[in-house]
């Protein structure tokens, strides 16, 4: 099986002043409504399916923003970024995952060597980055899906229990032999960095951009349950295992996004550090039954297949968001979309308008 790319087939229109169009990092669908998130915001955006106005195959716009501070009691301030890197829709909920990682200050061209040296030595944790949450979706009077704090049928928005410094996932990894050494490293330095989430009921896969260990990329498997306003990790088996670790051979690349398609898991992967390097789509065929049958706390998967390289520029066109199209929107045999962080000039068309690609299986 192969995958082909239809360039700039998706047109996204955002309100002027919204920077999400330049840092797209997550995407998911509710019917023909598209949810997206940017990695420098603390909100999710919902876009309506619209009639095309040019050569694109699909167009989305008339956006509405849903600030997370209105839906959840956040671990940090409402204005701090959550660095949302993964989204998934399952069983009436929109799941969102922050990167969970530290960040390092960047040198700036207008600063001297001394100041830049000090900046490069500074590490920071934005508390909202350590966010793993599910947001109930409710249809409003106009037939549009909305994420709300509490639905009429009693479902509530909730996040993994934690505070400004940590949460249950980070604490569960605190003595892990593979990942504990990387919790204090910034994500862009091959530190701990979640960049994808795939939900199957309450069973979640978390794809790591880093660390990549000796060329092996990790996907963490967890299960959560809601208790009052928080989510908690629950054991995956009678031995009390809270996290299963799946190491995948992705040619040294780290996860940028992941989504289920039937029994298969599709993975968008790229460099773990700040590099202009290869970006590929991979397929783990039969992932769901494999995961359901597995009882080992750690396993290695070598049967992941490279399907398609995606383009990248010099500091531009970094594919970060990737998801399956609903059947109602599939065009010309295409059933996936890929959206780009830092889109290049050929992916822009006026203020707030960017283009993504459609992918079709051959």
C-alpha positions in Angstrom: 0.0 0.0 0.0 1.2 3.5 -0.8 0.0 7.0 0.0 -0.1 10.0 -2.4 -0.2 13.7 -1.5 -2.5 16.3 -2.9 -0.8 19.6 -2.3 -2.7 22.6 -0.8 -6.0 20.8 -1.1 -7.3 22.0 2.3 -8.0 25.7 2.9 -8.3 27.0 6.5 -9.5 30.4 7.3 -8.9 32.1 10.7 -10.0 35.4 12.1 -7.5 38.2 11.8 -5.1 38.4 14.7 -5.4 34.7 15.5 -1.9 33.2 15.4 -3.1 29.6 15.4 -2.8 29.4 11.6 1.0 29.8 11.9 1.6 27.1 14.5 -0.9 24.3 13.9 -0.1 21.3 16.0 -3.2 19.2 16.4 -6.4 18.3 14.5 -9.5 16.1 14.8 -13.0 15.9 13.3 -16.5 15.8 14.7 -18.5 14.8 11.7 -17.6 17.5 9.1 -16.4 20.1 11.7 -12.7 20.4 12.2 -11.0 21.0 15.5 -7.5 22.4 15.5 -5.0 23.7 18.1 -1.8 25.7 18.0 1.2 25.0 20.2 1.4 28.6 21.5 -2.2 29.0 22.7 -4.4 27.8 25.5 -7.5 27.1 23.5 -9.0 24.9 20.8 -10.5 26.3 17.6 -13.5 24.8 15.7 -13.9 25.4 12.0 -17.0 24.9 9.8 -17.0 23.1 6.5 -17.6 25.6 3.7 -17.9 25.6 0.0 -14.6 26.0 -1.9 -13.7 29.4 -3.3 -10.7 28.4 -5.4 -8.8 25.3 -6.4 -8.9 23.7 -3.0 -10.9 20.5 -2.5 -12.0 21.3 1.1 -12.5 24.6 2.9 -13.0 25.3 6.5 -13.7 28.6 8.3 -16.1 30.7 10.4 -14.0 29.7 13.4 -14.9 29.8 17.0 -12.4 29.7 19.8 -12.9 27.8 23.0 -10.4 29.0 25.7 -9.4 26.1 28.0 -9.6 28.3 31.1 -13.4 28.4 30.6 -13.7 24.6 30.5 -11.1 23.4 33.0 -9.5 24.5 36.3 -6.0 24.7 34.7 -2.8 24.0 36.6 -1.3 27.4 35.5 -2.6 30.8 34.7 -5.3 31.2 32.0 -2.9 33.3 29.8 -0.1 30.7 29.8 0.3 28.5 26.7 -0.7 24.9 27.0 1.5 23.8 24.0 -1.3 21.5 22.8 0.3 18.9 20.6 -2.3 16.2 20.2 -6.1 15.9 19.7 -8.4 13.0 19.4 -12.2 12.5 19.3 -13.7 9.4 20.9 -17.1 8.6 22.5 -18.3 12.2 22.6 -15.2 13.7 24.0 -12.4 15.8 22.5 -9.1 14.7 24.1 -6.2 17.2 24.2 -2.6 16.6 25.2 0.0 19.2 26.1 3.7 18.5 25.4 4.4 18.1 29.2 8.0 19.2 28.5 10.3 21.9 29.7 11.4 24.6 27.3 14.7 26.4 26.9 15.0 30.1 26.1 16.3 30.9 22.6 19.1 33.3 21.8 18.0 36.5 20.0 19.7 38.4 17.3 19.5 41.7 19.1 21.1 40.4 22.3 24.9 40.2 23.0 26.7 37.0 23.6 26.6 37.3 27.3 22.8 37.8 27.5 22.3 35.1 24.9 24.5 32.7 27.0 22.3 33.4 30.0 19.1 32.9 28.0 20.4 29.6 26.6 21.0 28.4 30.2 17.4 29.1 31.4 14.9 26.4 31.5 11.2 26.9 32.2 8.1 24.8 32.8 4.8 26.4 31.7 2.4 24.5 34.1 -0.4 24.3 31.5 1.9 22.2 29.3 1.4 19.3 31.7 -2.2 19.0 30.5 -4.0 15.9 29.6 -7.8 16.5 29.4 -11.0 15.4 27.9 -13.7 17.9 26.9 -17.3 16.8 26.4 -18.8 17.7 23.0 -22.4 18.9 23.0 -24.4 19.9 20.0 -25.9 23.4 20.3 -29.2 24.7 19.1 -27.7 25.4 15.6 -26.5 21.9 15.2 -22.8 22.8 15.8 -20.5 20.8 18.1 -19.2 22.7 21.1 -16.9 21.7 23.9 -18.4 22.6 27.3 -17.5 22.4 31.0 -20.7 20.3 31.7 -23.2 18.9 29.3 -27.0 18.6 29.9 -26.6 14.8 30.3 -24.0 15.3 33.1 -20.7 14.7 31.4 -17.9 17.0 32.7 -14.7 18.4 31.4 -11.8 16.9 33.4 -8.0 16.8 33.3 -5.4 14.4 34.7 -4.9 15.3 38.3 -1.9 17.4 39.1 -0.6 20.8 40.0 1.7 23.5 38.5 4.8 21.2 38.9 3.6 17.8 38.0 0.7 15.4 37.3 -0.1 11.7 37.7 1.7 10.8 34.5 4.9 12.6 35.3 4.9 11.1 38.8 4.4 7.6 37.4 7.5 8.2 35.2 9.6 9.7 37.9 11.6 6.5 38.5 11.2 5.0 35.0 14.6 3.7 33.7 13.9 4.9 30.2 12.2 8.3 30.7 13.0 9.6 34.2 16.4 10.9 33.0 14.7 13.0 30.3 12.0 14.7 32.4 14.4 17.5 33.3 15.5 18.1 29.7 13.7 20.5 27.3 11.6 18.8 24.7 13.5 20.4 21.9 16.7 18.9 23.4 15.5 15.3 23.0 13.8 15.7 26.4 10.4 14.3 27.3 7.8 15.7 24.8 4.3 14.4 24.0 3.2 15.2 20.5 0.4 12.8 19.7 -2.7 11.2 21.3 -4.9 8.5 20.0 -8.0 7.6 22.1 -9.9 4.3 22.1 -12.5 4.8 24.8 -10.5 5.5 28.0 -7.4 3.7 26.7 -4.9 6.3 25.4 -1.8 6.2 23.3 0.6 9.0 23.9 3.2 9.4 21.1 6.6 10.9 22.1 8.6 13.2 20.0 11.4 12.7 22.5 13.3 11.0 23.8 14.3 8.8 20.9 16.5 6.2 22.5 19.2 4.6 20.3 16.9 5.2 17.3 13.7 3.8 19.0 10.6 5.9 19.3 8.2 5.5 22.2 4.4 5.3 22.4 3.0 5.1 26.0 -0.2 3.3 26.6 -2.3 4.3 29.6 -5.9 4.1 30.8 -7.8 6.8 32.7 -11.0 7.1 34.6 -12.9 10.2 35.8 -13.2 10.8 39.5 -15.1 14.0 40.3 -13.4 16.8 38.3 -10.1 14.9 37.6 -8.9 12.0 35.6 -6.7 9.4 37.2 -4.5 6.6 35.9 -5.9 3.2 36.4 -4.0 -0.1 36.2 -3.8 -1.8 32.8 -3.7 -5.3 34.4 -3.9 -7.2 37.6 -0.2 -6.5 38.2 -0.9 -2.8 38.7 0.9 -1.7 35.5 0.0 2.0 35.0 2.1 2.6 31.8 3.0 0.2 29.0 5.8 1.2 26.7 5.9 0.4 23.0 9.2 1.2 21.3 8.7 1.6 17.5 11.3 1.6 14.8 10.6 4.9 12.9 14.1 5.3 11.4 15.2 7.5 14.2 12.3 10.0 14.0 10.0 11.0 16.8 6.2 11.2 16.9 4.6 14.4 15.7 1.0 13.0 15.6 -0.9 9.8 15.6 -4.4 8.6 14.8 -6.3 5.3 14.5 -7.8 4.2 11.2 -9.8 1.0 11.9 -7.3 -1.5 13.5 -4.3 0.4 12.1 -2.3 3.2 13.8 -1.0 5.9 11.5 2.0 7.9 12.8 3.3 11.2 11.6 7.0 11.4 12.5 9.8 13.9 12.2 13.1 15.0 13.9 13.0 15.1 17.7 15.3 18.2 17.8 15.1 21.6 16.0 16.1 20.3 12.6 14.9 20.6 9.0 14.8 16.9 8.4 12.8 14.0 7.1 9.1 13.9 7.9 7.2 10.7 7.2 3.9 9.0 7.6 4.1 5.5 9.0 1.5 2.7 9.5 1.4 0.2 12.3 -0.9 -2.4 10.7 -3.1 -4.2 13.2 -2.1 -2.1 16.1 -5.4 -2.3 17.9 -5.6 -6.1 18.2 -1.9 -6.2 18.9 -2.4 -3.8 21.8 -5.5 -5.7 23.1 -3.6 -9.0 23.2 -0.4 -7.6 24.7 0.3 -8.0 28.4 4.0 -7.2 28.4 4.9 -3.9 30.1 7.6 -3.2 27.5 7.7 -4.4 23.9 9.5 -3.6 20.6 7.7 -3.2 17.3 9.7 -3.5 14.1 6.8 -4.0 11.7 5.9 -0.3 11.3 5.8 0.6 7.6 7.0 3.9 6.1 4.3 5.1 3.8 5.0 8.6 2.5 7.6 11.4 3.0 6.1 14.9 3.5 7.8 18.1 2.3 9.6 20.5 4.5 11.4 23.8 4.0 14.2 25.6 5.7 12.6 26.5 8.9 9.1 26.2 7.3 6.4 23.7 6.4 6.9 21.4 9.4 4.0 18.8 9.3 2.6 18.7 12.9 -1.1 17.8 12.6 -2.5 14.8 10.9 -5.9 13.1 11.1 -8.4 11.0 9.2 -11.2 12.6 7.2 -14.8 11.6 7.9 -16.3 9.6 5.0 -18.6 12.5 4.2 -15.6 14.7 3.3 -13.4 12.3 1.5 -12.5 13.7 -2.0 -10.8 12.0 -4.9 -10.1 9.0 -2.8 -8.2 11.0 -0.2 -9.0 10.2 3.5 -6.3 12.0 5.5 -5.2 15.6 6.0 -1.8 17.0 7.0 -1.4 20.5 8.4 1.8 22.5 8.8 3.5 24.5 11.5 5.3 27.6 10.2 3.7 27.4 6.8 5.8 28.7 3.9 4.7 31.5 1.5 3.1 29.0 -1.0 0.8 27.8 1.8 -0.6 31.3 2.6 -3.3 33.3 0.9 -4.0 36.6 2.8 -4.3 37.2 6.5 -5.3 34.2 8.5 -5.6 31.8 5.5 -3.3 28.7 5.2 -3.4 25.5 3.2 -2.8 21.9 4.1 -2.5 18.7 2.1 -4.8 15.8 1.6 -3.4 12.2 1.5 -4.9 9.2 -0.3 -4.0 5.6 -0.1 -3.1 4.0 -3.4 
